[in-house]
Amino acid sequence: MSLHKGMLLLLMIVDLFGCSNADYFTLKDHSGPGFSKMGSSVVLPCELSPALNTKTYEVRWHRPNEWENPILLYEEQKVQENAGDPQYRGRVSLVGDLQKGNVSLKLENLTLADRGEYMCYVKSSKWYESASVFLNITVVGSLPVLSFAEVGDQLNVTCASDRWSPIPTLIWRDERGIQLKNSVFMPKTDSEGLVSVRSWLMFSPSDSEWISCSVGLSDQEMKEGRVLILNSVSKTLQSGKYYFILHLFIIGIFILIITHIAFDQEFLQDGKSLSSSYWQSLCW
């Protein structure tokens, strides 16, 4: 008798909290899809445990604090086409097997604005749960541009590359492929959340004919830029030599012009006297 009373009490407690074992579920903990490329598609995972049939449940994907403006709303056993944020229409869909508790969201044609946190909310007639998934977008930046300035017998070489996400890796190497470590690295984030990187190092032209700067993300091919150190220095010196010769040539021309003018003036004066003497001799 006491066992029967105990079972009745348990059932009353379960009913009091408005759920039964058949309705109770949790959402699996997912770390997220990691990094996805801009312009690609991604699946944001959301699954029930146990894997209950969710065809009659409400499924709402939304951004934090955007409950009334969902990305996708599934209720009354169908996706509500006219509900939700217009920027996601035509780009989102439920791709999981609802009968097996998979309510994952597929998001297509990723943009920078899609970065951030997403909320998955699932509600049955007597229970609900929500979980968050974080989406990161990778953006491949520009080719690195190298420049240098002479500082005594060394060169200050600078490498610059823009519009990356997340912060890329930057590596300096010489012509032998040896990594150069004595460099300064300065990342800067702009208003769009994209990263520009600047790096510079002091380098002796006698150490290598050229050096390279490679920038890239860990899971993608690096972008490389090079600067020909010796050729650039020799061209600079050669250009300076040509300018010096040209300067001397211009000065020489100027001296010749002045000399010629002075000589012409003297010749004209002498010519007059010679001409007068000549006519006098003719008269005699």
C-alpha positions as CSV (number, residue, x, y, z in Angstrom):
1,M,0.0,0.0,0.0
2,S,2.8,2.4,0.9
3,L,4.5,1.6,-2.5
4,H,1.3,2.5,-4.3
5,K,1.0,5.8,-2.4
6,G,4.7,6.6,-3.3
7,M,4.1,6.0,-7.0
8,L,1.0,8.3,-6.9
9,L,3.0,11.0,-5.2
10,L,5.7,10.8,-7.8
11,L,3.2,11.0,-10.6
12,M,1.6,14.0,-8.9
13,I,5.1,15.8,-8.7
14,V,5.8,15.0,-12.4
15,D,2.4,16.3,-13.4
16,L,2.9,19.4,-11.2
17,F,6.0,20.4,-13.1
18,G,4.1,19.9,-16.3
19,C,6.2,17.2,-17.9
20,S,6.6,13.5,-18.3
21,N,9.6,11.4,-19.2
22,A,8.3,11.3,-22.8
23,D,8.4,15.1,-23.1
24,Y,11.6,15.8,-21.3
25,F,14.7,16.5,-23.5
26,T,17.9,18.5,-23.6
27,L,19.9,20.0,-26.4
28,K,23.3,18.6,-27.2
29,D,26.2,20.8,-26.5
30,H,27.9,21.8,-29.7
31,S,31.0,24.0,-29.9
32,G,29.8,25.3,-33.3
33,P,31.0,24.8,-36.9
34,G,34.3,26.6,-36.4
35,F,35.4,29.0,-39.1
36,S,33.5,29.2,-42.4
37,K,34.5,31.1,-45.5
38,M,32.7,34.1,-46.6
39,G,30.3,33.3,-49.5
40,S,30.1,29.6,-48.5
41,S,27.4,27.6,-46.7
42,V,27.4,26.3,-43.1
43,V,25.2,24.1,-40.9
44,L,24.6,25.3,-37.4
45,P,24.0,22.1,-35.3
46,C,21.1,21.7,-32.9
47,E,20.0,18.2,-31.8
48,L,17.7,16.8,-29.1
49,S,18.7,14.3,-26.5
50,P,17.0,11.8,-26.5
51,A,16.3,12.0,-30.3
52,L,12.6,12.7,-30.0
53,N,10.3,13.3,-33.0
54,T,10.0,17.1,-33.2
55,K,7.6,17.4,-36.2
56,T,4.9,18.8,-33.9
57,Y,7.3,21.0,-31.9
58,E,8.1,24.7,-32.3
59,V,11.6,25.4,-33.5
60,R,12.9,29.0,-33.5
61,W,16.3,30.1,-34.6
62,H,17.1,33.7,-33.7
63,R,19.9,36.0,-32.7
64,P,20.3,37.0,-29.0
65,N,17.7,39.6,-28.0
66,E,15.9,39.1,-31.3
67,W,13.1,36.8,-30.3
68,E,10.5,38.6,-32.2
69,N,12.6,38.8,-35.3
70,P,13.6,35.1,-35.9
71,I,16.0,33.8,-38.5
72,L,13.7,30.8,-39.1
73,L,10.4,29.8,-37.4
74,Y,9.0,26.3,-37.6
75,E,5.5,25.8,-36.1
76,E,2.3,24.1,-36.9
77,Q,4.5,21.5,-38.7
78,K,5.8,23.9,-41.3
79,V,8.3,26.7,-41.8
80,Q,6.6,30.1,-41.5
81,E,7.8,31.7,-44.8
82,N,6.8,35.3,-44.0
83,A,8.1,35.4,-40.5
84,G,11.6,36.5,-39.6
85,D,14.4,38.8,-40.5
86,P,14.3,39.7,-44.3
87,Q,18.1,39.5,-44.6
88,Y,17.9,35.7,-44.0
89,R,15.0,34.9,-46.3
90,G,16.0,32.5,-49.0
91,R,19.2,31.7,-47.3
92,V,18.1,29.5,-44.4
93,S,16.5,26.1,-44.1
94,L,16.1,23.2,-41.6
95,V,18.3,20.3,-42.9
96,G,18.1,17.8,-40.0
97,D,15.7,14.9,-39.7
98,L,13.0,16.2,-37.5
99,Q,11.7,12.7,-36.6
100,K,15.1,12.1,-35.1
101,G,15.4,15.3,-33.1
102,N,17.7,17.1,-35.5
103,V,16.7,20.7,-36.0
104,S,20.0,22.0,-37.4
105,L,20.0,25.2,-39.5
106,K,21.7,25.6,-42.9
107,L,22.8,29.2,-43.7
108,E,23.9,29.9,-47.2
109,N,25.9,32.7,-49.0
110,L,27.7,33.8,-45.8
111,T,28.5,37.5,-45.3
112,L,30.4,39.4,-42.6
113,A,27.1,40.3,-41.0
114,D,26.4,36.6,-40.3
115,R,29.2,36.4,-37.7
116,G,28.3,35.9,-34.1
117,E,26.0,34.0,-31.8
118,Y,22.8,32.1,-32.8
119,M,20.1,30.7,-30.5
120,C,18.3,27.4,-31.1
121,Y,15.0,27.2,-29.2
122,V,12.8,24.1,-29.2
123,K,9.4,23.8,-27.5
124,S,7.1,20.9,-27.1
125,S,3.6,21.1,-25.5
126,K,5.1,20.7,-22.0
127,W,8.8,21.5,-22.2
128,Y,11.3,23.8,-23.9
129,E,15.1,24.2,-24.2
130,S,17.5,26.6,-25.9
131,A,21.2,26.5,-26.8
132,S,23.6,28.8,-28.5
133,V,26.0,28.3,-31.4
134,F,28.7,30.7,-32.4
135,L,29.6,31.3,-36.1
136,N,33.0,32.6,-37.2
137,I,33.6,33.9,-40.8
138,T,37.1,33.7,-42.4
139,V,38.1,36.4,-44.8
140,V,41.3,36.1,-46.9
141,G,43.0,39.4,-47.2
142,S,45.3,41.2,-49.7
143,L,48.7,40.2,-51.0
144,P,51.4,41.6,-48.8
145,V,53.1,44.7,-50.0
146,L,56.8,45.2,-49.1
147,S,58.8,48.4,-48.9
148,F,62.1,49.5,-47.3
149,A,64.1,52.5,-46.2
150,E,67.9,52.7,-45.7
151,V,69.0,53.2,-42.1
152,G,72.8,53.4,-42.1
153,D,74.2,50.2,-43.6
154,Q,70.9,48.3,-42.9
155,L,67.4,48.4,-44.3
156,N,64.1,48.8,-42.4
157,V,61.8,46.5,-44.4
158,T,58.0,46.8,-44.0
159,C,55.3,44.3,-44.9
160,A,51.6,45.3,-45.0
161,S,48.4,43.3,-45.8
162,D,44.7,44.3,-45.2
163,R,41.2,42.9,-44.6
164,W,41.7,39.5,-42.8
165,S,39.5,37.6,-40.4
166,P,40.6,36.3,-38.0
167,I,44.1,37.7,-37.3
168,P,46.5,36.0,-39.8
169,T,49.9,34.6,-39.3
170,L,52.9,36.6,-40.7
171,I,56.3,35.0,-41.4
172,W,59.5,36.6,-42.7
173,R,62.0,34.4,-44.6
174,D,65.3,34.9,-46.4
175,E,66.4,33.4,-49.7
176,R,67.5,30.2,-48.0
177,G,64.0,29.8,-46.5
178,I,65.2,30.5,-43.0
179,Q,62.6,32.2,-40.8
180,L,63.6,35.7,-39.6
181,K,62.3,36.3,-36.0
182,N,63.5,39.7,-35.0
183,S,60.4,41.5,-36.3
184,V,57.6,43.7,-35.0
185,F,54.0,42.6,-35.6
186,M,51.1,45.1,-35.4
187,P,47.5,44.0,-36.1
188,K,44.7,46.6,-36.2
189,T,40.9,45.9,-36.4
190,D,38.8,48.3,-38.5
191,S,35.1,49.2,-38.1
192,E,34.0,46.1,-40.0
193,G,35.9,43.8,-37.7
194,L,38.5,43.0,-40.4
195,V,42.2,43.0,-39.5
196,S,45.1,44.8,-41.1
197,V,48.6,43.7,-40.3
198,R,51.9,45.6,-40.4
199,S,55.3,44.2,-39.6
200,W,58.8,45.4,-40.0
201,L,62.4,44.3,-39.3
202,M,66.0,45.6,-39.6
203,F,67.9,43.7,-42.3
204,S,71.4,43.7,-43.7
205,P,71.6,43.6,-47.5
206,S,74.8,41.4,-47.3
207,D,72.8,38.6,-45.6
208,S,70.5,37.8,-48.5
209,E,69.6,39.0,-52.0
210,W,65.9,39.0,-51.1
211,I,63.5,38.4,-48.3
212,S,59.9,37.4,-48.3
213,C,56.8,38.1,-46.1
214,S,54.1,35.5,-46.0
215,V,50.6,36.2,-44.6
216,G,47.7,33.7,-44.2
217,L,45.3,31.8,-42.1
218,S,46.4,28.5,-40.5
219,D,44.2,26.3,-42.6
220,Q,44.8,28.0,-46.0
221,E,47.6,28.8,-48.4
222,M,49.8,31.7,-47.4
223,K,50.1,34.8,-49.6
224,E,53.7,35.8,-50.2
225,G,55.4,39.1,-51.2
226,R,59.2,39.6,-51.9
227,V,61.6,42.4,-52.1
228,L,64.9,42.2,-54.0
229,I,67.3,43.8,-51.5
230,L,70.6,44.0,-53.4
231,N,69.0,44.9,-56.8
232,S,66.9,47.6,-55.2
233,V,69.9,49.0,-53.3
234,S,72.1,48.9,-56.5
235,K,69.3,50.5,-58.5
236,T,69.1,53.3,-55.8
237,L,72.8,53.9,-55.9
238,Q,72.8,53.7,-59.7
239,S,70.0,56.2,-59.9
240,G,72.0,58.5,-57.6
241,K,75.0,58.2,-59.8
242,Y,73.0,59.0,-62.9
243,Y,71.5,62.1,-61.2
244,F,75.0,63.2,-60.2
245,I,76.3,62.8,-63.8
246,L,73.3,64.6,-65.2
247,H,73.8,67.4,-62.7
248,L,77.5,67.8,-63.8
249,F,76.4,67.8,-67.4
250,I,73.9,70.6,-66.9
251,I,76.5,72.6,-65.0
252,G,79.0,72.1,-67.9
253,I,76.4,73.2,-70.5
254,F,75.7,76.3,-68.4
255,I,79.4,77.1,-68.2
256,L,79.8,76.7,-72.0
257,I,76.8,79.0,-72.7
258,I,78.2,81.7,-70.4
259,T,81.7,81.3,-72.0
260,H,80.2,81.5,-75.5
261,I,78.2,84.7,-74.7
262,A,81.3,86.4,-73.2
263,F,83.4,85.3,-76.2
264,D,80.8,86.6,-78.7
265,Q,80.7,90.0,-77.0
266,E,84.5,90.2,-77.1
267,F,84.7,89.1,-80.7
268,L,82.1,91.7,-81.7
269,Q,84.1,94.5,-80.1
270,D,87.3,93.2,-81.8
271,G,85.5,92.8,-85.1
272,K,84.5,96.5,-85.2
273,S,88.1,97.6,-84.7
274,L,89.3,95.1,-87.2
275,S,86.7,96.2,-89.7
276,S,87.7,99.9,-89.3
277,S,91.3,99.1,-89.9
278,Y,90.4,97.0,-92.9
279,W,88.5,99.9,-94.6
280,Q,91.2,102.3,-93.8
281,S,93.8,100.1,-95.5
282,L,91.5,99.8,-98.6
283,C,91.3,103.6,-98.8
284,W,95.0,103.9,-99.0
